[in-house]
Amino acid sequence: MGRPKGVIRRIAEEAGLDPATVRRSLGTAGVTEAQAAADLAKAVETVKAVTDTDRVIGHAASGRGEGGSDSPYAAAKAQAEIHRARKLELQNAQLEGRLIERASVEETTTQLLGDLRVALLAIGVRLAPLVTGMTDQKSVARLIEEEIRNTLTAFADPDAFFERVALS
């Protein structure tokens, strides 16, 4: 079952403080453990009144003492550190060339899609002289498919895409 809790631990639980803080506060108030055990409710009130809340908050912010990492301030501080670390990761990735600015990618993609549209629409003009007078549908279809495949292959080169993004 475990041993019964002492008076300091019971006061600490009720006050939401660390046992060391309870001992300091009782010492400051001149209350002995025996007196605290005799009137637990009064001892809790005394500890709450005497405890330096600024010191408690400071300890909680650094992850020590009462509250530890459960305090909202400590959680916010930890979250801010996580964001700072993430920002540094992103800056380093950008400096290493692993990240590209979104606007640059959007601009290059828009240009490439426009160029692709023009190239696909020009297939008819390029193939018209070749298919004029042809009567075999399979040959005409093969020429059209080959020209479309060649056009799409020219636009599928990732090196050309990233070269255009770097120039933007």
C-alpha positions as CSV (number, residue, x, y, z in Angstrom):
1,M,0.0,0.0,0.0
2,G,2.8,2.4,0.6
3,R,3.5,4.5,3.6
4,P,1.1,7.3,4.6
5,K,1.8,10.8,3.4
6,G,3.4,13.2,5.8
7,V,1.9,16.6,6.7
8,I,4.3,18.5,4.3
9,R,3.3,16.3,1.3
10,R,-0.4,16.7,2.1
11,I,-0.1,20.5,2.3
12,A,2.0,20.5,-0.9
13,E,-0.8,18.6,-2.7
14,E,-3.6,20.8,-1.5
15,A,-1.7,24.0,-2.1
16,G,-0.4,22.8,-5.5
17,L,3.2,23.5,-4.5
18,D,6.5,21.7,-4.2
19,P,7.3,20.2,-0.7
20,A,10.5,22.2,-0.5
21,T,8.4,25.4,-1.0
22,V,6.0,24.3,1.7
23,R,8.9,23.7,4.2
24,R,10.3,27.2,3.4
25,S,6.9,28.9,3.7
26,L,6.1,27.1,7.1
27,G,9.6,28.1,8.3
28,T,9.0,31.7,7.3
29,A,5.7,31.8,9.0
30,G,7.1,30.1,12.2
31,V,4.8,27.1,12.0
32,T,6.2,23.7,13.0
33,E,5.1,20.5,11.4
34,A,3.3,19.5,14.5
35,Q,1.3,22.7,14.4
36,A,0.6,22.2,10.7
37,A,-0.6,18.7,11.4
38,A,-2.9,19.9,14.1
39,D,-4.8,22.3,11.8
40,L,-4.1,21.3,8.2
41,A,-6.6,23.7,6.6
42,K,-5.0,26.7,8.5
43,A,-1.5,25.4,7.5
44,V,-2.5,25.3,3.8
45,E,-3.9,28.9,4.0
46,T,-0.7,30.0,5.7
47,V,1.5,28.4,3.1
48,K,-0.5,30.0,0.3
49,A,-0.3,33.4,1.9
50,V,3.5,33.3,2.6
51,T,4.7,31.6,-0.6
52,D,6.4,34.0,-3.0
53,T,4.3,33.5,-6.2
54,D,6.9,35.3,-8.4
55,R,9.5,32.8,-7.3
56,V,7.1,29.9,-7.9
57,I,6.4,31.1,-11.4
58,G,10.1,31.6,-12.1
59,H,10.8,28.0,-11.1
60,A,7.9,26.7,-13.1
61,A,9.1,28.6,-16.2
62,S,12.5,26.9,-16.0
63,G,10.9,23.5,-15.4
64,R,11.9,23.3,-11.7
65,G,9.8,23.1,-8.6
66,E,6.1,23.5,-8.5
67,G,4.2,23.2,-11.8
68,G,7.3,22.0,-13.6
69,S,6.5,21.7,-17.3
70,D,2.8,21.6,-16.6
71,S,2.6,25.4,-16.2
72,P,1.1,27.3,-19.1
73,Y,4.1,29.7,-19.1
74,A,6.6,26.8,-19.3
75,A,4.6,25.3,-22.2
76,A,4.5,28.6,-24.1
77,K,8.2,29.0,-23.5
78,A,8.9,25.5,-24.8
79,Q,6.6,26.1,-27.8
80,A,8.5,29.3,-28.7
81,E,11.8,27.4,-28.6
82,I,10.4,24.8,-30.9
83,H,9.4,27.5,-33.3
84,R,12.8,29.1,-33.1
85,A,14.5,25.8,-33.9
86,R,12.1,25.1,-36.8
87,K,12.9,28.6,-38.2
88,L,16.6,27.9,-38.0
89,E,16.1,24.5,-39.8
90,L,14.2,26.2,-42.6
91,Q,16.8,29.0,-42.9
92,N,19.6,26.4,-43.1
93,A,17.7,24.4,-45.7
94,Q,17.2,27.5,-47.8
95,L,20.9,28.4,-47.6
96,E,21.8,24.8,-48.6
97,G,19.5,25.1,-51.6
98,R,17.0,22.5,-50.4
99,L,14.2,25.0,-50.3
100,I,13.0,27.3,-53.0
101,E,10.8,30.3,-52.6
102,R,7.1,29.6,-53.3
103,A,6.6,32.7,-55.4
104,S,9.5,31.6,-57.7
105,V,8.1,28.1,-58.1
106,E,4.6,29.4,-58.8
107,E,6.0,31.9,-61.4
108,T,8.1,29.3,-63.1
109,T,5.2,26.7,-63.1
110,T,2.9,29.3,-64.6
111,Q,5.4,30.0,-67.4
112,L,6.0,26.3,-68.0
113,L,2.4,25.5,-68.3
114,G,1.9,28.4,-70.6
115,D,4.8,27.3,-72.8
116,L,3.4,23.7,-72.7
117,R,0.0,25.0,-73.9
118,V,1.5,26.8,-76.8
119,A,3.6,23.8,-77.7
120,L,0.6,21.5,-77.7
121,L,-1.5,23.9,-79.7
122,A,1.4,24.1,-82.3
123,I,1.4,20.4,-82.9
124,G,-1.4,20.9,-85.5
125,V,0.6,23.5,-87.4
126,R,3.8,21.3,-87.3
127,L,2.0,18.1,-88.4
128,A,-0.3,19.6,-91.0
129,P,2.2,19.4,-93.9
130,L,3.1,15.8,-92.9
131,V,-0.4,14.5,-92.8
132,T,-1.7,16.3,-95.9
133,G,-2.8,13.7,-98.3
134,M,-2.3,10.8,-95.9
135,T,-5.3,8.4,-95.9
136,D,-4.1,5.8,-93.4
137,Q,-5.6,6.7,-90.1
138,K,-3.1,4.6,-88.1
139,S,-0.2,6.4,-89.6
140,V,-1.8,9.8,-88.8
141,A,-2.5,8.7,-85.2
142,R,1.0,7.4,-84.8
143,L,2.5,10.8,-86.0
144,I,0.2,12.7,-83.7
145,E,1.0,10.5,-80.7
146,E,4.8,10.7,-81.4
147,E,4.7,14.5,-81.6
148,I,2.7,14.8,-78.4
149,R,5.1,12.4,-76.6
150,N,8.1,14.3,-77.8
151,T,6.5,17.6,-76.7
152,L,5.7,16.3,-73.3
153,T,9.1,14.7,-72.8
154,A,10.7,18.0,-73.5
155,F,8.7,19.5,-70.7
156,A,9.2,16.6,-68.2
157,D,12.9,17.4,-67.6
158,P,13.3,18.3,-63.9
159,D,16.7,19.9,-64.5
160,A,15.2,22.4,-66.9
161,F,12.5,23.2,-64.4
162,F,14.9,23.8,-61.5
163,E,17.2,25.8,-63.8
164,R,14.3,28.1,-64.7
165,V,13.4,28.4,-61.0
166,A,17.0,29.4,-60.1
167,L,16.9,32.1,-62.8
168,S,13.7,33.6,-61.5
